[in-house]
Amino acid sequence: AGLESITLDTSALAHEIELVTQMIANLDDYVPSTVEGLADKLADAQAAMNATTQEEIDAATESLREARLNARTKADVSALEELIAYVNSLELRAYTSASAQPVIQNVARAKAMLTNEEVTQEEVNDMVETLQASVDNLVEVNNSTNAEESTTNTAAAMQTGMMLALMAAAGLATIAAYRRKRS
């Protein structure tokens, strides 16, 4: 008759379990090193739903929340891939070797960056800017002044400017989506 009824609050733990379950369903969207052991922590948290004390439930909730918040989504590299494709379409022999060399080096670094799963969005955005700047600094070998080449150069400059604006807009949209997702 002297028994007390203890009510345990598992709502926060249930919420974290739901969020992490969704993350595990989309595990390929996350940097592998940041979600290592996440499934084990989820299993531990699910087991803690049957805990007998609130302290156990709170500890499991905190552990799962920390693991969830440490997970980092992969960087969006689509703008970088598009820029690499554009550079690959250029005939670099038509430009001075001094202006083409930075482009060649930056493309090699960009390709290496694409294979790195740990790369951050900031690093990708910086590489896009660096590669675009090196493309913008290309100098043609023949500096002929006839009108046809002048028109072609103007069209190429406009296309490059539009590509830069498009990539900047894509980068800003990616950052906004990333921040919204992290919130």
C-alpha positions in Angstrom: 0.0 0.0 0.0 3.0 2.3 0.5 4.2 2.0 -3.1 4.6 5.2 -5.1 3.9 5.5 -8.8 6.9 6.9 -10.7 6.2 8.5 -14.1 9.2 8.5 -16.4 9.3 11.1 -19.2 10.5 9.4 -22.4 9.2 12.0 -24.9 12.6 13.7 -25.5 14.2 10.3 -26.0 11.5 9.2 -28.3 12.0 12.4 -30.4 15.7 11.8 -30.6 15.2 8.2 -31.6 12.8 9.3 -34.4 15.3 11.9 -35.7 18.2 9.5 -35.7 16.2 6.7 -37.3 15.5 9.1 -40.2 19.2 9.9 -40.4 20.2 6.2 -40.5 17.7 5.7 -43.3 19.7 8.4 -45.3 23.2 7.5 -44.1 24.7 8.1 -47.5 24.0 11.8 -47.1 26.4 12.1 -44.2 30.2 12.2 -43.9 31.1 8.7 -42.8 33.4 9.6 -40.0 30.7 11.8 -38.3 28.1 9.0 -38.2 30.4 6.2 -37.1 28.7 4.2 -34.3 25.4 6.1 -34.7 23.4 2.8 -35.2 24.9 1.5 -31.9 23.9 4.6 -30.0 20.4 4.3 -31.5 20.1 0.7 -30.3 21.3 1.8 -26.8 18.7 4.6 -26.8 15.9 2.3 -27.8 16.9 -0.1 -25.0 16.8 2.9 -22.6 13.1 3.4 -23.4 12.6 0.6 -20.8 14.8 2.2 -18.2 13.7 2.3 -14.6 15.1 5.8 -13.7 14.7 9.2 -15.3 18.5 9.6 -15.0 19.1 6.7 -17.4 16.6 8.1 -19.8 18.1 11.5 -19.7 21.7 10.1 -20.2 20.5 8.1 -23.2 18.8 11.2 -24.6 21.8 13.3 -24.2 24.1 10.7 -25.7 21.9 10.3 -28.8 21.4 14.0 -29.2 25.2 14.6 -29.1 25.8 11.9 -31.7 23.0 13.4 -33.9 24.4 17.0 -33.7 27.9 15.8 -34.5 26.8 14.3 -37.8 27.7 16.4 -40.8 26.1 16.2 -44.2 28.2 15.8 -47.3 29.2 18.9 -49.2 27.2 19.7 -52.4 29.9 19.5 -55.1 27.6 20.0 -58.1 28.9 23.5 -58.9 32.5 22.3 -58.7 31.7 19.4 -61.0 30.1 21.8 -63.5 33.0 24.1 -63.5 35.5 21.2 -63.9 33.4 20.0 -66.9 33.5 23.6 -68.4 37.3 23.8 -67.9 37.7 20.3 -69.5 35.9 21.7 -72.6 38.3 24.6 -73.0 41.2 24.3 -75.4 44.0 25.3 -73.0 46.6 25.3 -75.8 44.9 28.5 -77.1 46.0 30.3 -73.9 49.5 31.3 -72.7 51.2 28.7 -70.6 51.6 31.1 -67.7 47.8 31.7 -67.6 46.9 28.0 -68.3 49.2 26.5 -65.6 47.1 27.8 -62.6 44.0 26.4 -64.3 45.6 23.0 -64.7 46.8 22.9 -61.1 43.4 24.1 -59.7 41.5 21.5 -61.8 43.8 18.7 -60.4 43.1 20.0 -56.8 39.4 20.2 -57.5 39.3 16.6 -58.9 41.1 15.4 -55.8 38.6 17.3 -53.6 35.7 15.5 -55.3 37.0 12.1 -54.1 37.4 13.4 -50.5 34.2 12.5 -48.5 35.4 14.6 -45.6 35.4 17.8 -47.6 33.4 20.7 -46.2 31.0 22.9 -48.1 33.2 25.9 -47.3 36.3 24.2 -48.9 34.2 23.3 -52.0 33.0 26.9 -52.3 36.5 28.3 -51.9 37.7 25.9 -54.6 34.9 27.0 -57.0 36.0 30.6 -56.5 39.7 29.8 -56.9 39.1 27.8 -60.1 36.8 30.4 -61.6 39.3 33.1 -60.9 42.0 31.2 -62.6 39.7 30.6 -65.6 38.9 34.3 -65.7 42.6 35.1 -65.8 43.3 33.0 -69.0 45.1 35.0 -71.6 44.8 34.0 -75.3 48.0 33.4 -77.3 46.8 35.4 -80.3 45.8 38.9 -79.5 44.3 39.6 -82.9 42.1 42.7 -83.2 39.7 41.7 -85.9 36.0 42.1 -85.1 35.0 38.5 -85.2 37.5 37.5 -82.5 36.5 40.5 -80.4 32.8 39.4 -80.6 33.9 35.9 -79.6 35.9 37.2 -76.6 33.0 39.3 -75.5 30.6 36.3 -75.7 33.1 34.1 -73.8 33.5 36.8 -71.1 29.7 37.2 -70.7 29.4 33.4 -70.5 32.1 33.2 -67.9 30.4 36.0 -65.9 27.0 34.3 -66.1 28.6 31.0 -65.0 30.1 32.7 -62.0 26.8 34.3 -61.1 25.0 31.0 -61.5 27.6 29.2 -59.3 27.4 32.0 -56.6 23.6 31.6 -56.6 23.9 27.9 -56.3 26.4 28.2 -53.5 24.1 30.6 -51.6 21.2 28.3 -52.1 23.2 25.3 -50.9 24.4 27.2 -47.8 20.8 28.3 -47.0 19.5 24.7 -47.4 22.4 23.4 -45.3 21.7 25.9 -42.5 18.0 25.1 -42.7 18.7 21.4 -42.5 21.1 21.9 -39.5 18.5 23.9 -37.6 
